[in-house]
């Protein structure tokens, strides 16, 4: 050590002896400043994690479900339809809370080139389609509810397109993001309906605009992207991301999935934690306190995802979120729906009342027995009869020996007066009631979702009371 260096060290030590209180105060102030930076980064990190969550999980899901050389039941290359030939498998964990009302088909779209999606005449099968951008906002809907947007060819274009559509397409659907989803549900009350739905699914097509009007066959040997992680579902991949990993992914996604004009404040806050659209995010350049704060943020947001439904219980315990698919700047709801029901539709097509508690406000628990009683005059069920109730542990089905995950579809037994009782419990309620039994997980908390397609005005009334889940033991 040089003489001047030894002198500085000696002087510092002497100052600490002469002014110990001042030195301690300085250290305390420095610690308080670092803690304040950490807290600010933590709060901003939570807000921005919720803001970007739908975009990140949507893109991760796209990568997973398109990592296949040819189209199948649960996956298909980009710009091709996956067609589920039966009800969704109970152990398909790639997408949460997929219903048992329908046979599903879906296509992940890359709109670097516009595509034409062909939707068939469904010949009396209740059907619905929707297009979501990569932020999970619904940008178009159609199907049997809307004769003007039913069978036909639909041109879907990305943010950079400025061409002229061909004259024979039914509608042009502009999308603000490079990637989008086309999701189709065709109602199936029982497996007996499957044979008439399969030919309809086969008529779903995605055609690049450059091939429109020409013979076109989608490729069946698409090379796989070796960078795609198939060792975990998209749900698990995002759940295991640190804050740094999440914001690195978000920064790059913002380049081709631009934020809305109303998102200016959120984009400015992202810059405060070092995240800029389209630029690599380098956490090593951040203040250590800021870095610590953003890495703490994901855990708390996931905690809110899990506990939020208990805090939002509405009449008789049912939560009704009615702005699904049209979130505006309600980033928290948008994030929760991406976590809770990625790909959900708008209220005119379907509503999803959900409860985590019984009629007395207690958490639903598989250790107990419950019944839901639908009066014969229960006015929220649609005239077309397409509705169901399903139970979940967290966001997924739990295997049961009946392989029953929704009622209806199926043939439950109505009471002589026209009312309906559905039994939610782990063990059979008895042979005479088994047709109305929806098995629940044993000795574990669960939740229940009603799905009502083409809902009535009552179902969309925030004050309307759905029948409570009543504990009966």
C-alpha positions as CSV (number, residue, x, y, z in Angstrom):
1,X,0.0,0.0,0.0
2,X,1.3,3.5,-0.8
3,X,1.9,6.1,1.8
4,X,-1.0,8.1,0.6
5,X,-3.2,5.0,0.8
6,X,-2.1,4.2,4.3
7,X,-2.9,7.8,5.3
8,X,-6.4,7.7,3.9
9,X,-7.1,4.4,5.7
10,X,-5.7,5.9,9.0
11,X,-7.7,9.1,8.5
12,X,-10.9,7.1,7.9
13,X,-10.3,5.0,11.1
14,X,-9.6,8.1,13.2
15,X,-12.8,9.8,11.9
16,X,-14.8,6.8,12.9
17,X,-13.4,6.9,16.4
18,X,-13.9,10.7,16.7
19,X,-17.3,10.8,15.2
20,X,-18.8,7.3,15.7
21,X,-22.4,8.5,15.7
22,X,-22.0,10.4,12.5
23,X,-20.4,7.3,10.9
24,X,-23.2,5.1,12.0
25,X,-25.7,7.6,10.8
26,X,-24.0,7.7,7.4
27,X,-24.1,3.9,7.1
28,X,-27.7,3.9,8.3
29,X,-28.6,6.5,5.6
30,X,-26.9,4.5,2.9
31,X,-28.7,1.3,3.9
32,X,-32.0,3.2,4.0
33,X,-31.3,4.6,0.5
34,X,-30.6,1.1,-0.8
35,X,-33.7,-0.3,0.8
36,X,-35.8,2.5,-0.7
37,X,-34.4,1.7,-4.2
38,X,-35.2,-2.0,-3.6
39,X,-38.7,-1.2,-2.5
40,X,-39.4,1.1,-5.5
41,X,-38.0,-1.6,-7.9
42,X,-40.1,-4.2,-6.1
43,X,-43.3,-2.2,-6.5
44,X,-42.6,-1.3,-10.2
45,X,-41.5,-4.9,-10.8
46,X,-44.8,-6.2,-9.6
47,X,-46.8,-3.7,-11.7
48,X,-44.8,-4.4,-14.8
49,X,-44.7,-8.2,-14.3
50,X,-48.5,-8.1,-14.3
51,X,-48.5,-5.8,-17.3
52,X,-46.2,-8.1,-19.4
53,X,-47.4,-11.5,-18.1
54,X,-50.1,-12.1,-20.8
55,X,-47.6,-11.3,-23.6
56,X,-44.9,-13.6,-22.2
57,X,-47.1,-16.6,-21.4
58,X,-48.9,-16.3,-24.7
59,X,-45.6,-16.4,-26.6
60,X,-44.3,-19.3,-24.5
61,X,-47.5,-21.2,-25.2
62,X,-47.1,-20.5,-29.0
63,X,-43.6,-21.9,-28.9
64,X,-44.6,-25.1,-27.1
65,X,-47.8,-25.9,-29.2
66,X,-46.1,-25.2,-32.5
67,X,-43.0,-27.4,-31.8
68,X,-44.1,-30.3,-33.9
69,X,-43.4,-31.3,-37.5
70,X,-47.1,-31.8,-38.4
71,X,-50.5,-31.0,-37.1
72,X,-52.1,-33.2,-34.5
73,X,-54.6,-33.2,-31.7
74,X,-52.8,-30.9,-29.2
75,X,-50.1,-29.2,-31.4
76,X,-49.6,-28.0,-34.9
77,X,-46.9,-26.0,-36.7
78,X,-47.3,-22.3,-37.0
79,X,-50.3,-21.3,-39.3
80,X,-51.9,-24.7,-39.0
81,X,-54.8,-26.0,-37.0
82,X,-54.5,-28.5,-34.1
83,X,-57.8,-30.4,-33.9
84,X,-58.8,-32.2,-30.7
85,X,-60.8,-35.3,-31.8
86,X,-62.1,-35.9,-28.2
87,X,-62.5,-33.9,-25.0
88,X,-59.3,-32.3,-23.8
89,X,-57.2,-34.8,-21.8
90,X,-57.4,-34.2,-18.1
91,X,-53.6,-34.1,-17.9
92,X,-52.9,-31.7,-20.7
93,X,-51.2,-29.0,-18.7
94,X,-50.0,-26.7,-21.5
95,X,-53.2,-24.5,-21.3
96,X,-55.2,-24.1,-18.1
97,X,-58.9,-24.7,-17.5
98,X,-59.9,-26.0,-21.0
99,X,-63.6,-26.8,-20.9
100,X,-65.3,-30.1,-21.5
101,X,-68.2,-28.6,-23.4
102,X,-66.5,-28.7,-26.8
103,X,-64.1,-30.2,-29.3
104,X,-61.4,-27.6,-29.6
105,X,-59.3,-26.5,-32.6
106,X,-56.7,-23.8,-32.5
107,X,-54.1,-22.2,-34.7
108,X,-51.1,-20.1,-33.6
109,X,-50.7,-17.5,-36.4
110,X,-47.6,-15.7,-37.6
111,X,-48.8,-12.5,-39.3
112,X,-45.5,-11.5,-40.9
113,X,-47.5,-12.5,-43.9
114,X,-51.3,-12.1,-43.7
115,X,-53.3,-15.4,-43.6
116,X,-56.8,-16.4,-44.7
117,X,-58.7,-18.6,-42.1
118,X,-61.6,-20.6,-43.4
119,X,-64.4,-21.4,-41.0
120,X,-67.1,-23.9,-42.3
121,X,-70.8,-24.0,-42.2
122,X,-71.4,-26.0,-38.9
123,X,-74.7,-27.5,-39.9
124,X,-76.6,-27.0,-36.6
125,X,-73.6,-27.6,-34.3
126,X,-73.3,-24.7,-31.9
127,X,-69.9,-23.2,-32.6
128,X,-67.8,-20.2,-31.7
129,X,-64.5,-18.8,-32.9
130,X,-62.4,-16.0,-31.6
131,X,-59.1,-14.3,-32.5
132,X,-56.8,-13.0,-29.8
133,X,-53.7,-10.9,-30.3
134,X,-50.6,-11.7,-28.3
135,X,-51.7,-9.4,-25.4
136,X,-54.7,-11.8,-25.1
137,X,-57.2,-9.2,-26.1
138,X,-60.1,-10.6,-28.3
139,X,-60.0,-8.8,-31.6
140,X,-62.8,-10.6,-33.4
141,X,-65.5,-13.3,-32.8
142,X,-67.9,-15.3,-34.8
143,X,-69.8,-18.5,-35.1
144,X,-73.4,-19.6,-34.8
145,X,-74.2,-16.7,-32.4
146,X,-73.4,-14.2,-35.2
147,X,-74.8,-15.1,-38.7
148,X,-72.8,-12.2,-40.1
149,X,-69.5,-13.7,-38.9
150,X,-70.2,-17.4,-39.3
151,X,-69.1,-19.5,-42.3
152,X,-66.6,-17.8,-44.5
153,X,-63.0,-16.8,-45.2
154,X,-61.4,-14.2,-43.0
155,X,-58.2,-12.3,-43.8
156,X,-56.1,-11.7,-40.7
157,X,-53.3,-9.1,-41.1
158,X,-50.5,-7.9,-38.9
159,X,-49.5,-4.4,-37.8
160,X,-47.2,-3.7,-40.8
161,X,-49.6,-4.8,-43.6
162,X,-51.0,-2.1,-45.9
163,X,-52.1,-4.1,-49.0
164,X,-55.4,-4.7,-50.7
165,X,-57.5,-7.7,-49.5
166,X,-58.8,-10.1,-52.1
167,X,-62.4,-9.5,-53.1
168,X,-63.8,-12.8,-51.9
169,X,-62.9,-12.7,-48.2
170,X,-65.8,-12.1,-45.8
171,X,-63.9,-9.7,-43.5
172,X,-60.5,-8.3,-42.7
173,X,-59.3,-8.6,-39.1
174,X,-56.4,-6.3,-38.3
175,X,-54.1,-7.4,-35.5
176,X,-51.7,-5.1,-33.6
177,X,-49.2,-7.9,-32.9
178,X,-47.2,-10.1,-35.1
179,X,-48.6,-13.3,-33.5
180,X,-52.2,-14.1,-32.9
181,X,-54.5,-17.1,-32.0
182,X,-57.5,-18.4,-33.8
183,X,-59.5,-20.6,-31.4
184,X,-62.6,-22.7,-32.2
185,X,-65.1,-24.4,-30.0
186,X,-67.7,-26.8,-31.4
187,X,-70.2,-28.0,-28.8
188,X,-70.3,-31.7,-28.0
189,X,-72.8,-32.8,-25.4
190,X,-71.4,-36.4,-25.5
191,X,-69.0,-38.5,-27.5
192,X,-71.9,-39.4,-29.7
193,X,-71.5,-35.9,-31.2
194,X,-67.9,-36.4,-32.2
195,X,-68.4,-38.1,-35.6
196,X,-70.4,-35.1,-36.9
197,X,-67.9,-32.6,-35.6
198,X,-64.7,-34.2,-37.0
199,X,-65.6,-33.4,-40.7
200,X,-66.3,-29.8,-39.7
201,X,-62.9,-29.6,-37.9
202,X,-61.3,-30.9,-41.1
203,X,-62.6,-27.9,-43.0
204,X,-60.8,-25.4,-40.9
205,X,-57.9,-24.0,-42.9
206,X,-55.1,-21.5,-42.7
207,X,-53.8,-20.2,-46.0
208,X,-51.0,-17.7,-46.5
209,X,-52.3,-14.7,-48.5
210,X,-49.7,-15.4,-51.2
211,X,-51.2,-18.9,-51.8
212,X,-54.8,-17.8,-51.6
213,X,-56.8,-18.8,-54.7
214,X,-54.2,-21.4,-55.6
215,X,-53.8,-25.1,-54.7
216,X,-52.3,-25.2,-51.2
217,X,-51.3,-28.0,-48.9
218,X,-49.7,-27.1,-45.5
219,X,-46.3,-28.7,-44.9
220,X,-46.1,-31.9,-42.9
221,X,-42.4,-32.0,-42.1
222,X,-41.7,-28.6,-40.5
223,X,-38.2,-28.3,-38.9
224,X,-38.3,-27.8,-35.1
225,X,-36.7,-24.8,-33.4
226,X,-34.0,-26.3,-31.2
227,X,-34.2,-23.4,-28.8
228,X,-37.7,-24.2,-27.7
229,X,-37.9,-25.8,-24.2
230,X,-40.2,-28.8,-24.3
231,X,-39.1,-30.1,-20.9
232,X,-41.8,-28.0,-19.2
233,X,-45.1,-26.5,-20.0
234,X,-45.4,-22.8,-20.8
235,X,-47.2,-22.4,-17.5
236,X,-44.3,-24.0,-15.6
237,X,-41.7,-22.1,-17.6
238,X,-43.0,-18.7,-16.7
239,X,-43.7,-19.8,-13.1
240,X,-40.0,-20.7,-12.7
241,X,-38.6,-17.5,-14.3
242,X,-36.7,-15.0,-12.1
243,X,-37.6,-11.4,-12.5
244,X,-34.5,-10.9,-14.6
245,X,-35.4,-13.8,-16.9
246,X,-39.0,-12.5,-17.3
247,X,-38.1,-8.9,-18.1
248,X,-35.4,-10.1,-20.6
249,X,-38.1,-12.0,-22.5
250,X,-40.6,-9.2,-22.3
251,X,-38.1,-6.6,-23.6
252,X,-37.6,-8.6,-26.8
253,X,-41.3,-9.4,-27.3
254,X,-42.2,-5.8,-27.2
255,X,-40.4,-5.2,-30.5
256,X,-42.9,-7.1,-32.6
257,X,-45.8,-6.9,-30.2
258,X,-46.1,-3.2,-29.7
259,X,-47.9,-1.8,-26.6
260,X,-51.1,0.1,-27.0
261,X,-51.0,4.0,-27.1
262,X,-52.7,3.9,-23.6
263,X,-49.7,1.9,-22.2
264,X,-47.3,4.9,-22.3
265,X,-47.1,5.1,-18.5
266,X,-46.2,1.4,-18.2
267,X,-43.5,1.7,-20.9
268,X,-42.0,4.6,-19.0
269,X,-42.0,2.7,-15.8
270,X,-40.3,-0.3,-17.5
271,X,-37.4,2.1,-18.4
272,X,-36.9,2.8,-14.7
273,X,-35.9,-0.8,-14.2
274,X,-33.8,-1.0,-17.3
275,X,-36.3,-2.5,-19.8
276,X,-36.7,-1.0,-23.2
277,X,-38.7,-2.4,-26.1
278,X,-36.6,-4.4,-28.5
279,X,-33.3,-3.9,-26.7
280,X,-31.5,-6.7,-24.8
281,X,-32.1,-6.4,-21.0
282,X,-28.8,-6.5,-19.1
283,X,-29.5,-6.9,-15.4
284,X,-25.8,-6.7,-14.6
285,X,-26.0,-2.9,-15.4
286,X,-28.6,-2.3,-12.7
287,X,-28.1,-1.1,-9.2
288,X,-27.9,-4.2,-7.0
289,X,-30.8,-3.0,-5.0
290,X,-33.0,-2.6,-8.1
291,X,-31.9,-6.0,-9.3
292,X,-32.9,-7.5,-5.9
293,X,-36.3,-5.7,-6.0
294,X,-37.3,-7.0,-9.5
295,X,-36.3,-10.5,-8.6
296,X,-38.7,-10.5,-5.6
297,X,-41.6,-9.3,-7.7
298,X,-42.8,-12.5,-9.5
299,X,-43.3,-14.4,-6.2
300,X,-45.7,-11.8,-4.9
301,X,-47.7,-11.6,-8.1
302,X,-48.2,-15.4,-8.2
303,X,-49.2,-15.2,-4.5
304,X,-51.9,-12.6,-5.6
305,X,-53.0,-14.9,-8.4
306,X,-53.6,-17.7,-5.9
307,X,-55.2,-15.6,-3.1
308,X,-57.1,-13.0,-5.2
309,X,-60.2,-15.2,-6.0
310,X,-60.9,-15.6,-2.2
311,X,-60.9,-11.8,-1.9
312,X,-63.2,-11.2,-4.8
313,X,-66.1,-13.5,-4.0
314,X,-69.3,-12.0,-5.2
315,X,-73.0,-12.9,-4.5
316,X,-73.2,-16.5,-3.1
317,X,-69.5,-16.8,-3.5
318,X,-69.3,-16.6,-7.3
319,X,-66.9,-14.2,-9.1
320,X,-68.1,-12.7,-12.3
321,X,-65.4,-10.9,-14.4
322,X,-67.2,-9.4,-17.3
323,X,-64.5,-7.4,-19.1
324,X,-62.6,-10.5,-20.2
325,X,-61.0,-10.0,-23.6
326,X,-61.6,-6.3,-23.5
327,X,-59.2,-5.3,-20.8
328,X,-58.2,-1.8,-21.7
329,X,-55.7,-0.6,-19.1
330,X,-57.0,-3.1,-16.5
331,X,-53.6,-4.8,-16.5
332,X,-54.2,-6.7,-13.3
333,X,-57.4,-8.4,-14.6
334,X,-55.7,-9.1,-17.9
335,X,-52.8,-10.8,-16.1
336,X,-55.1,-12.8,-13.8
337,X,-57.1,-14.1,-16.8
338,X,-53.9,-15.1,-18.6
339,X,-52.9,-17.1,-15.6
340,X,-56.4,-18.4,-14.8
341,X,-57.9,-19.0,-18.3
342,X,-55.6,-18.2,-21.2
343,X,-57.5,-17.7,-24.4
344,X,-60.9,-16.8,-22.7
345,X,-63.6,-15.3,-24.8
346,X,-65.8,-12.2,-24.5
347,X,-68.9,-12.1,-22.4
348,X,-71.3,-12.1,-25.3
349,X,-70.0,-15.5,-26.3
350,X,-69.4,-17.0,-22.9
351,X,-69.2,-16.1,-19.3
352,X,-67.3,-17.9,-16.6
353,X,-68.7,-17.5,-13.0
354,X,-66.2,-19.1,-10.7
355,X,-66.2,-19.8,-7.0
356,X,-63.5,-20.9,-4.5
357,X,-65.9,-20.8,-1.5
358,X,-69.2,-22.3,-0.5
359,X,-72.3,-20.3,0.3
360,X,-71.0,-19.5,3.8
361,X,-67.7,-18.2,2.5
362,X,-65.6,-21.2,3.5
363,X,-63.0,-22.6,1.1
364,X,-64.2,-25.5,-1.0
365,X,-62.5,-28.6,0.4
366,X,-62.6,-32.2,-1.0
367,X,-62.9,-33.5,2.5
368,X,-66.5,-32.3,2.5
369,X,-69.6,-32.9,0.3
370,X,-71.4,-30.2,-1.6
371,X,-74.5,-29.8,-3.8
372,X,-75.4,-27.1,-6.3
373,X,-79.2,-26.8,-6.7
374,X,-80.5,-25.2,-9.9
375,X,-84.1,-24.2,-9.6
376,X,-86.4,-25.1,-12.5
377,X,-86.8,-21.4,-13.1
378,X,-83.1,-20.7,-13.0
379,X,-83.0,-18.0,-15.7
380,X,-79.3,-17.6,-16.4
381,X,-78.9,-20.8,-18.4
382,X,-79.0,-20.3,-22.2
383,X,-81.8,-21.5,-24.5
384,X,-79.4,-23.5,-26.6
385,X,-78.5,-25.6,-23.5
386,X,-74.7,-25.2,-23.9
387,X,-73.4,-24.8,-20.4
388,X,-71.4,-26.8,-17.8
389,X,-69.9,-26.8,-14.4
390,X,-66.3,-28.1,-13.8
391,X,-64.0,-28.4,-10.8
392,X,-60.3,-27.8,-10.6
393,X,-57.4,-28.0,-8.1
394,X,-55.7,-24.7,-8.7
395,X,-56.1,-24.4,-12.5
396,X,-56.1,-28.0,-13.6
397,X,-58.4,-31.1,-13.6
398,X,-57.7,-33.9,-11.2
399,X,-58.0,-37.4,-12.5
400,X,-61.1,-39.4,-11.4
401,X,-62.2,-42.9,-12.1
402,X,-65.3,-41.8,-14.0
403,X,-63.1,-39.6,-16.4
404,X,-65.8,-37.0,-15.8
405,X,-64.6,-33.4,-15.7
406,X,-67.8,-31.4,-16.6
407,X,-71.6,-31.6,-16.1
408,X,-73.2,-31.2,-18.5
409,X,-72.2,-32.3,-21.2
410,X,-73.7,-35.6,-20.6
411,X,-77.1,-36.6,-19.3
412,X,-77.7,-35.6,-15.7
413,X,-81.0,-36.6,-14.1
414,X,-83.5,-33.7,-13.4
415,X,-85.8,-33.8,-10.4
416,X,-89.5,-34.4,-10.9
417,X,-90.2,-30.6,-10.5
418,X,-87.6,-29.7,-13.3
419,X,-84.9,-28.6,-10.9
420,X,-81.3,-30.0,-11.0
421,X,-78.9,-31.1,-8.3
422,X,-75.3,-31.5,-9.0
423,X,-73.1,-33.3,-6.4
424,X,-69.6,-32.1,-5.8
425,X,-67.7,-34.6,-3.7
426,X,-64.8,-37.1,-3.7
427,X,-66.8,-40.3,-3.3
428,X,-69.9,-41.4,-5.1
429,X,-73.2,-40.0,-3.7
430,X,-74.9,-43.4,-4.5
431,X,-76.0,-45.2,-7.7
432,X,-79.2,-43.2,-7.9
433,X,-77.3,-39.9,-7.9
434,X,-74.2,-40.8,-9.7
435,X,-75.3,-39.4,-13.1
436,X,-75.2,-36.0,-11.4
437,X,-71.9,-36.5,-9.6
438,X,-68.9,-34.3,-10.4
439,X,-65.9,-35.9,-8.6
440,X,-63.7,-33.5,-6.6
441,X,-60.1,-34.1,-5.3
442,X,-59.8,-35.9,-2.0
443,X,-58.9,-33.7,1.1
444,X,-57.7,-30.8,-0.9
445,X,-59.0,-27.3,-1.8
446,X,-60.7,-27.0,-5.2
447,X,-62.7,-24.5,-7.1
448,X,-65.7,-24.6,-9.5
449,X,-66.4,-22.8,-12.8
450,X,-69.7,-22.4,-14.6
451,X,-69.5,-21.9,-18.3
452,X,-72.5,-20.4,-20.0
453,X,-72.4,-20.0,-23.8
454,X,-74.6,-17.3,-25.4
455,X,-75.4,-16.1,-21.9
456,X,-78.7,-14.6,-21.0
457,X,-78.9,-11.0,-19.7
458,X,-79.3,-12.4,-16.2
459,X,-76.0,-14.2,-16.4
460,X,-74.3,-10.9,-17.4
461,X,-75.9,-8.9,-14.6
462,X,-73.3,-8.3,-11.9
463,X,-75.9,-8.5,-9.2
464,X,-77.5,-11.7,-10.3
465,X,-77.1,-14.5,-7.8
466,X,-76.0,-17.9,-9.0
467,X,-77.0,-20.8,-6.7
468,X,-74.4,-21.3,-3.9
469,X,-72.3,-24.4,-3.5
470,X,-73.8,-25.7,-0.4
471,X,-72.0,-28.0,2.0
472,X,-74.1,-30.9,3.1
473,X,-72.0,-32.8,5.6
